[in-house]
Amino acid sequence: MKNVSDFAKKFLLAGLGAAAFSKEEIEKIAGKLAAKGELSKSEAIRVINNLAEKGKSAQSDISKLVRQEVEKILRESAIASKKDVDEIKKRLSLLEKKLAR
């Protein structure tokens, strides 16, 4: 059981790098450990599922953080949003119609 804990710690210590591991890569590593007798087959399956889930969660957290930061930067900058541009286009169109009369 100590090997499972050490194996999981190595992946978790990689932080964001853990999210970069594909399920196939995790399966390959766990398969090698199982073949060496360092993990039982059931432990290897549990490790694979656990790490794959943590990877998905980390990717989701990273995406959320990036989205929040981009939104913050856009709010604080003088860049118009699509909504702003659409509203200006609508107002411009109305003004053009009034001037055409």
SULCORQUI-V805958 format. One record per residue. PHI is phi in radians with two decimals (NA if undefined). Layout:
PHI  PHI
//
This chain:
NA  -1.07  -1.09  -1.11  -1.10  -1.10  -1.06  -1.14  -1.08  -1.04  -1.23  -1.21  -1.16  -1.24  1.03  -1.12  -1.10  -1.08  -1.20  -1.38  -1.24  -1.42  -1.04  -1.12  -1.13  -1.12  -1.07  -1.10  -1.12  -1.12  -1.10  -1.11  -1.15  -1.15  -1.13  -1.36  1.48  -1.38  -2.37  -1.37  -1.05  -1.16  -1.15  -1.10  -1.10  -1.11  -1.10  -1.02  -1.12  -1.11  -1.21  -1.11  -1.15  -1.12  -1.12  -1.08  -1.11  -1.13  -1.10  -1.12  -1.10  -1.12  -1.05  -1.10  -1.10  -1.09  -1.03  -1.09  -1.17  -1.12  -1.07  -1.10  -1.09  -1.14  -1.11  -1.45  -1.69  -1.66  -1.56  -1.31  -1.44  -1.04  -1.07  -1.04  -1.11  -1.07  -1.14  -1.14  -1.05  -1.10  -1.11  -1.10  -1.06  -1.10  -1.11  -1.08  -1.12  -1.12  -1.22  -1.26  -1.29
//
